[in-house]
Amino acid sequence: MTNFLQSSSSGLWLPGYEQTLDQDINLVDDVVDLLMVDVGGDCTDSEFDGMIQLNQAASDFIDQKIDTGTYQDILEHHGIDPEWWIGRAEWLLSYEFERV
């Protein structure tokens, strides 16, 4: 069962860590997946556009096309706490490294 956490200040749906812990993570392919967001089928055009912007920013951040500050600014613009969001991904990666 997929667990989702909803950002309190946006309509974006953020994948919960419980789902990720039950899956084997291919660290090279899945690092960006830890930073991706999704929206529900009943989302507004604005929420859908936000999802596209956030997912592109996550990809650009991992590919080092944008710096950390720019990525954090984009997260904040969409109502996501950057320290929590990036910290969550770092925690999940450290958990996976410990399992290997």
C-alpha positions as CSV (number, residue, x, y, z in Angstrom):
1,M,0.0,0.0,0.0
2,T,1.3,3.4,-1.0
3,N,1.5,6.0,1.8
4,F,1.5,9.6,0.8
5,L,2.1,12.7,2.8
6,Q,0.5,15.9,1.5
7,S,2.4,19.1,1.9
8,S,0.3,21.3,4.1
9,S,0.9,24.4,2.0
10,S,0.4,23.0,-1.5
11,G,-1.8,20.6,-3.4
12,L,1.2,18.4,-4.2
13,W,1.4,14.8,-3.0
14,L,4.7,13.7,-1.7
15,P,5.6,10.0,-1.6
16,G,5.9,8.7,1.9
17,Y,9.0,6.9,3.1
18,E,7.2,3.7,4.1
19,Q,6.6,2.8,0.5
20,T,10.3,3.3,-0.4
21,L,11.6,1.2,2.6
22,D,9.7,-1.9,1.3
23,Q,11.4,-1.7,-2.1
24,D,14.9,-2.4,-3.3
25,I,16.4,0.8,-4.5
26,N,18.8,1.0,-7.5
27,L,20.7,3.9,-6.1
28,V,21.9,5.2,-9.5
29,D,18.4,5.2,-11.1
30,D,16.3,5.9,-8.0
31,V,18.0,8.9,-6.4
32,V,16.0,11.3,-8.5
33,D,12.9,9.3,-7.7
34,L,13.3,10.1,-4.0
35,L,12.9,13.8,-4.9
36,M,10.0,13.4,-7.3
37,V,6.5,14.5,-6.5
38,D,3.1,13.5,-7.9
39,V,-0.4,15.0,-8.0
40,G,-3.8,13.3,-7.8
41,G,-6.1,12.9,-10.8
42,D,-8.3,15.7,-9.6
43,C,-5.4,18.2,-9.4
44,T,-5.7,21.7,-10.8
45,D,-3.7,22.9,-13.8
46,S,-1.5,25.0,-11.4
47,E,-0.8,21.9,-9.3
48,F,0.1,19.9,-12.4
49,D,2.4,22.6,-13.6
50,G,4.0,22.7,-10.1
51,M,4.6,19.0,-10.3
52,I,6.3,19.3,-13.7
53,Q,8.5,22.2,-12.4
54,L,9.5,20.4,-9.2
55,N,10.3,17.1,-11.0
56,Q,12.4,19.0,-13.6
57,A,14.2,20.8,-10.8
58,A,14.9,17.5,-9.0
59,S,16.3,16.0,-12.2
60,D,18.4,19.2,-12.9
61,F,19.6,19.1,-9.2
62,I,20.8,15.5,-9.4
63,D,22.4,16.2,-12.8
64,Q,24.1,19.3,-11.3
65,K,22.5,21.6,-13.8
66,I,21.2,23.8,-10.9
67,D,22.9,24.4,-7.6
68,T,21.5,23.5,-4.1
69,G,20.3,27.1,-3.4
70,T,18.3,27.2,-6.6
71,Y,16.7,23.9,-5.9
72,Q,15.8,24.9,-2.4
73,D,14.3,28.2,-3.8
74,I,12.1,26.1,-6.2
75,L,11.0,23.8,-3.3
76,E,10.1,26.8,-1.1
77,H,8.2,28.5,-4.0
78,H,5.9,25.4,-4.1
79,G,5.4,25.2,-0.3
80,I,7.8,22.4,0.4
81,D,10.3,22.7,3.3
82,P,13.7,22.1,1.6
83,E,15.5,20.9,4.7
84,W,12.8,18.3,5.3
85,W,12.5,17.2,1.7
86,I,16.2,16.9,1.0
87,G,16.9,15.5,4.5
88,R,14.2,12.8,3.9
89,A,16.0,11.7,0.6
90,E,19.4,11.7,2.4
91,W,18.0,9.6,5.2
92,L,16.5,7.1,2.8
93,L,19.8,6.8,0.9
94,S,21.7,6.3,4.2
95,Y,19.2,3.6,5.1
96,E,19.8,1.8,1.8
97,F,23.6,2.1,2.1
98,E,23.3,0.4,5.6
99,R,21.3,-2.4,4.1
100,V,23.8,-3.2,1.3
